[in-house]
Amino acid sequence: MLKIFKHYRPNQVARYVKSYFRGRLYIVGIGGYEFDGGRLLPPNSKDKKVLMTLSEVNREIEQLAEVI
């Protein structure tokens, strides 16, 4: 299943990844990602914007884990 986010909100993306644990998502204007184990996986591209988004969402996931 592919989830498409029209707006980039790191907390919203992190909650989605944390709840579904494995799958794919696409953020309009940024690109597509795969996630497994409740974390975004590094993409094949080395685009700086994509990598920054990846690290930001994974930080949000870690913060969600600390709250619970």
N, C-alpha and C positions, 0 to 999 in steps of 0.2 A: 504494500500500500504506500502510496506517495502522498504526503501532506504538503500543500502549497501554502506558504505564508506570504501574504500580500505586503505586509509591513514587518520590518525587522525589529522585534522586541526580544532581547536576549532572555529575559525571564520567562516569557511565554514559550519560546523555543525550548528552553531548558526543561520546563515542566512537561512538555510533550515528549522529549527524548527520555526523560526519567520514567514516565508512565508507560511508554510502549516498549522500551528497552532495546528493540531491534527494528530497523526499517530504513526508509529513505525520506528525505524532505528537500524541499526547494524553497529558497527565499528569493522573491522577485527582486531583481536588481543586483543580487550577489551571486547566487549560483546554487548548485545541488550538493547535497551531502548524504552520506550514509552514516548510520549509527548502529553500534552494537555494544552490548554490555552497559547500556545507559550512558554512553559517551560518544561524541562525534568522532568519526575516524578521519585521519588526514586525507585530503583529496590528492589526486594525481597532479593537479596544477599547482604551480608555485606562486599564484597570484597573491599579493600582499593583503588585499582586502579580504579574500577568502580565508587566509590563514589567521588574520586578526579576529574575524568573526568566529572561527573555530575555537580559538583560545578563550575568547570572551564567553561563549556559550558554555564551554567546559568549566570555566571558573564559576559560572552561575549554578551549574549542576553540583559542583562541590559545595557551594554555599547552601543549596537546598538540602544536601545530605547532613550538613552540620546542624540545621534547624530541627530536623526530625529526631 
